[in-house]
Amino acid sequence: MDTRYTSIARHRVRGAVRPVAIAIVAIIAALAAAAWLLIVRPYQQQMRLDAGGAPAVSAAAKAPTQAAPANVQAMDVNQLLAEASKALKEQRLLAPAGNNAFEFYLRVLAKQPDNPVATSALRETFPYAASDAEQVVNSRDLNEAQREIELLAKADPTNYTLTILRSKLDAQRKLASQQQQQAQDQEKAAQLAAQRAATEKQEAAKQAEQQQAQLAAEQAKAKQQRLEQQQQAAAQEKAQPVAAPVASAETADAVLLKAANPSYPTAALRAGQAGWVVVGFTVTAEGRTSDVHVVDAQPRHVFDRSAIEAVSRYRFKPAMRDGVAVESTKQQKIEFSTGR
């Protein structure tokens, strides 16, 4: 066989293969570039959170609330991935509702179930998103926490972290319910105490008013009796002839023959309250007391009535002037003590 012919054939084959190889390499390079631009680069950007670390605080706390794009339903996969990438950069993993990375990724998977970017992103960011949800639970934003946990469950329904988050959420709900019940009980107790205090105050004021009215009526009655007795005595003196003075006639002050113990007021006795009352009164010519009234007392209006009733039962040997029984005035201090 002619070696020249073989060499020429080989050269021709090589010349034919070279364009094909170049075309294949070009296609592979184009595919690699497209993969880098459409898959790898967006994924790396999505994963670059705080220099590769987990968010320090929840996305709801860091990022301001933003309204979701108006045309989310009409977005294609690439647009949804772009919105998800933007949400990741702004650390909006789970919040706000409708405008967060997880919801955008889930929409991507709804349109393209095998999308590698969305699948990987949800898997890699799940721990960080769960941490955000836990912080929301701890802050007792219970409705928001429930929404975020449900969103996590759509991404990975079998993840054990969901069990922990739900347990913490239930515990916070029970604690919030207990605290709310305690607050209601305390408020109700305070209202009942205020009503009871107001009722007691009204009753005490009414009782004091009644006692004062009764005391005033008794004093007025005693004064009227004293005036009548004075008028009767004046009429008797005018009707009787003036007796000749007797040098040996008796002259003396009224002498107490029979005293009466005052009754201790029930309320003051229960309260252990003590005091005294100075009572002024008139001793009639018959040895009885009239015009019994309070001169001074400490405390006022507590023992007055008991003191007046006691003195009203006193009996005296009347004062004598020149052998004749006459009216006289006296004062008596009555002590009230729980130890008597």
Secondary structure, DSSP 8 states (H G I E B T S, - for coil): --HHHHHHHHHHHHHHHHHHHHHHHHHHHHHHHHHIIIIIHHHHHHH-STTTS--SS-HHHHS------TTGGG--HHHHHHHHHHHHHTT-SS-STTSSHHHHHHHHHHH-TT-HHHHHHHHHHHHHHHHHHHHHHHTT-HHHHHHHHHHHHHH-TT-HHHHHHHHHHHHHHHHHHHHHHHHHHHHHHHHHHHHHHHHHHHHHHHHHHHHHHHHHHHHHHHHHHHHHHHHHHHHHHHHS------TT---B--EEEE-------HHHHHTT--EEEEEEEEE-TTS-EEEEEEEEEESTTTSHHHHHHHHHT-EEE-EEETTEEE-EEEEEEEEE-TT-
